[in-house]
Amino acid sequence: MRLDEMLGIKYPFIQGGMANIATGEFAAAVSNAGGLGLIGAGGMNTEQLKENIHKCKSLTDKPFGVNLMLMNPEADKMAELLVEEGVKIVTTGAGNPAKYMAMWKENGMIVIPVVSASILAVKMQQCGADAVIAEGTESGGHVGEMTTMALVPQIVDAVTIPVIAAGGIADGRQLAAAFALGAIGVQLGTCLLASEECPIHEAYKAAVLKAKDNDTIVTGRITGTPVRIIKNAMAREYVKQEKAGADKMELEKFTLGSLRRAVFEGDVKTGSLMAGQVVGQLKEIKPIRQIFEDIYAGYRETVAGLQA
Ligand code: TUI
């Protein structure tokens, strides 16, 4: 069964978590355009998450969910809030959600953890996950080591639950490739930064349109929190000091509040402009509906070309 049938949505597309970006309003826009919108709990506290869930419910009658970023200090409280609010679909990132699985499943929720290696995918299946998102290192934000091309088929072979591909997908060719690798659908993040509805600062959007394929870099590989962002003065200095052996505390000075600086203030010099490697493919700002239509039309064209 494909992801669109599984979730009762128009397209086999699920939105990435996008901490500090994916508000209730944005998630509703994604859902109304035919994908699965997700409220990114990453940069929120529990009260803010609750408000965003209410907002999302008021703006769409389509399915939506929440992405719980497990490094969030309020993750435990948020996990319970999702049950109280009757949220039906949850994706998780940046950690192992095993301790919440029983509670979520008892409440009939669809649980889809993000994983970056097959060992965790197998564990998640054992805990009762309904599907997993196999996220390659091409993605923006917090990333693993493996590429989508190598990761997706290995996870498909390791589990019996459905696999959703993430990382490196922004057009129809890449959607076709994800299906070819055995995925039932895809998670999209970076291409949604270049949407009219995306609430990031205009300067962040301009940097997204300007970036070329090789313009992202991963900070924090050595210190243990690898995060892919668009190269800028802060990123270059961070990686330089990281390579020179700077300690974690010293390096944190660079990234403290840096995602918020990028998203809300448009600080493209010292902010963290999280984006995946597909950022080089994005040339214009479009409505989400158009982005989805274009990817799907490109997919149909790709498949027709392969069959010709
Ligand atoms: O979570 C993401 N991407 C993110 S989270 C985020 S917010 C943030 N802000 C500042 C610093 C760091 C993060 C921005 N982007 N993607 C899903 C993902 N999850 N990628 C990799 C993983 C992952 C890593 C380890 C999942 C599980 C895991 O498990 C380790 C364990 O405990 O077994």
Residues whose N, C-alpha, C, O or C-beta is under 5 A from the ligand:
A	BS01	TUI	A19 G42 M69 T92 G93 A94 G95 N96 V114 V115 S116 E135 G140 G141 H142 V143 G144
